[in-house]
Amino acid sequence: TILTNGGGATIKGVDVDVTLAPIQNLTITPNMSYAHGRYDAFDEGPTFFPLPPNAPRAIPSGCAFTAYPTGGAGIPMAQRNCDLAGNKTVNTPPFAFTLAALYTLPTAVGEFDFSASWAHGGNYYSEPDNISFTKQPHTDLVNASIRWTSANERLDVRLWPRNLLKDKYYSYVANSATSGTKYSPAEPRVYGVTVGAHF
């Protein structure tokens, strides 16, 4: 793990949240955000360059050589320290949109809540050198749930699926000069039941 601090960064954007109640017991919540983040100064930032058989990446002038792969095959990256000013800031989705809906149905045996959400995002880098290997793809996550709450509010049961579209994305991405790009996949489509008791 490499921990580094950039000299400065600027992130500008806008976030819009709206809550709609078109009919009784129905709430719709759309959200949109736009962000533009760049490093203003980032001297000697860790920068990784793929080795064959990967496609080469041009090495800018002034990048100090800091790590040389000596292990032969299986070491796919070489590291240099470069000026990363102007690169995109990490974990900054340029555009994200969410849409959530909740409908509550009162009955004699308790309340039923039906909810669904869609979140569109991704398309950002996990490393400040902005190498393509660490770019999070666009994501479209769809979740839903049905919850029953007893009339005395002492018991509730919720049925839920997550990632209904089986979208593939990463929960963790990082580079290393000795082991290349490391990925941890996010959870696939999952289902569950949650039971709650209130005293």
Buried (B, 14 or more C-beta within 10 A) or exposed (E): EEEEEBBEBEEEBEEEEEEEEEEEEEBBBBBBBBBEBBBEEBEBBBBBBBBEEEEEBEEEEEBEEBBEBEEEEEBBBBBBBBBBBEBBBBEBBBBBBBBBBBBBEEEEEBBBBBBBBBBBBBBBBBBBBBBEBBBBEEBBBBBBBBBBBBEEEEBBBBEBBBBBEEBEBBEEBBBBBEEBBEBEEBEEEEEEEEEEEEE
